[in-house]
């Protein structure tokens, strides 16, 4: 049996670059969520005017709120991606301590290490995806319930 070569540590620049690339995928989620949010908001405004049922109004409200949460997460993911990209592009390698100090000064984060930062970025992307799933699930559930009531 052949022995595995020792694992070489990953360069912080590579980790930062990979985290930026991962967070860039949030733009796909945002492009899917945004029209759903706009449609729900329009439906909510129209629905309140013409007196749609309480279930449909509540569903549209939840979809709109989830979409607004997704928009916030998309903005945050874009900001974090830009920070990771800056770290990856530094000539001498990233300086996470200087970045942490700047973010702490603005009150944007608590202290953390690079690994925790990357795990936080992944969590941010998962939350963004979860809000899109919530939007779609509420739409499907409300449609099924409205169809059941009509039928």
HUKAKA-V742642 format. One record per helix or strand of 3 or more residues. SS is the DSSP state (a for helix, b for strand). FROM is the first residue (numbers start at 1). TO is the last residue. If there is no record, write none. Layout:
SS | FROM | TO
SS | FROM | TO
//
This chain:
a | 12 | 24
a | 26 | 50
a | 54 | 89
a | 96 | 105
a | 114 | 150
//
